[in-house]
Amino acid sequence: MHLSPDDIIFWQLGGFKVNATIAYTWGLMLVLALGSHLVTRRLSKGLERSRWQNLLEIVVTGIVSQIGEVGLAKPRQYLGFLGTLFLFVGTASLFTIVPGYEPPTGSLSTTTALAICVFIAVPMFGIGECGLGEYLKEYVKPTAIMLPFNIVSELSRTLALAARLFGNMMSGTMILAILLTITPFIFPIALSALGLLTGMVQAYIFSILAAVYIAAATRSRKPPREPQAET
Amino acid sequence: MLIDWFTVGAQVLNFLILAWLLKRFLYHPILDAIDAREQRIAQELADADRKKSEADLAREAFQRKSAAFDQERAALLNTATAAANAERQRLLDVAREEALSLSAKRQESLQSEAQALHLEISRRTRREVFAIARKALADLAGATLEERMVVAFLGRLQALSADDKEKLTSALQTAGKPIVVRSTVDLPTAQQAAIEGQVRDLLGATTTLSFETAPELVSGIELTTDGHKVAWSIEEYLVELESTVGDLLNPKLPPNAVPEKGKADVDRTAARDS
């Protein structure tokens, strides 16, 4: 049993290797990009539209409205980053119903990579929105003594993001694997359904938390609002 | 080690590529389509609003025109009604005058017709009575009407009062002309002689008589001289008959009553039949 899909290596050449994490990620990217392209190449701008277009419109407008509800003034500006986070994590969880599939998000490397993306994107959006000085001032508020605590907070929440997603996704896969060895019937199906739910919830949590961090970073000039509680 | 840093780097790269791909193939096209649809809907709503406002304006204009038209129609209708009423009144007046005129003419016509009919009835009645009397006398008494007429005439002469006789005699003497005895038909010589004898007995032996025939007497004999007359005629009976029949036929009609059409027709038919 592999604890992480990183351990399943399909091809390796020196330090360059193609493991299951990367391979399944490419698969997901292919499905997402190709599916989107197939639907959006014949988009209808009128009142009549296809069911697939309807589905994608619901997904996209749902993500935009969720971003807006977090408090970001221009949701479409962050759609590329936050929407991709949600779709990638959600699709990775959704495909767990395919036998033999290992979710890339069950690898700490993937979740770390996503957390690093968030860790980099938050200050980028903050600086882009408020300017470098204004953004850095946030670290010494209310007093300069808070600077180390704020830095630790940034790092720890990034780590928490990575560990939370990894733990949830890995545990789902692990429990399923263990149950298959103990009770091969019925229970794995129930656990698989539970895993789907957990995976979608985690995708939501991950992207919403990223949105909250970005909102906190880009709101330095605006009246502060209560950030949503972490789960 | 749970973290493979090569994989971390590859996944960061993969994520960035995926973000670009989705932006390229999903977010932009979908959002563009939604924006285009919203814009189109907004445009259609704006068009609908514009058309609605135009329709409101047109409806208001139509209502104004309709109200003006209604007023004009009501005014025209009132004018036409008044004119029609006046014309109707005028026509009614004309018709009433014409009806009165026709009624008067009809009344006159009926009256003249009734007079003519009356005359005709009188004439025929006289003739018929005369014929009946002649026949009845012949059948019952074996006498002619003229004989009985002469007898009645002579009886009337004899029945004259002394005063009347005196007046008659003086009238005959002052006139100096022969006494004219007029009768319906030519009297036979014997009866002429009887009348002559009776008159001479009554008035004097020198009296001369002249006998004439007068068809207008119908049936009778009369003796006339200057202003005096002694006569017997069936006319007297006819007058009485006429009076009685007249009372039966015209029972208390009001003076201006117009006879009914049916009755006038019956009268006319009776006259034609008779």
Interface residues (C-beta under 8 A of the other chain):
Chain A: L3 S4 D6 G15 F16 K17 N19 T21 I22 T25 W26 L28 M29 L32 A33 S36 H37 T40 L43 S44 K45 G46 L47 R49 Q53 L56 E57 V60 T61 V64 R76 L79 G80 F81 G83 T84 L87 F88 P104 S107 L108 S109 T110 T112 A113 L114 I116 C117 F166
Chain B: L2 I3 D4 W5 F6 T7 V8 G9 A10 Q11 V12 N14 F15 L16 I17 L18 A19 W20 L21 L22 K23 F25 L26 Y27 P29 I30 L31 D32 A33 I34 A36 R37 R40 I41
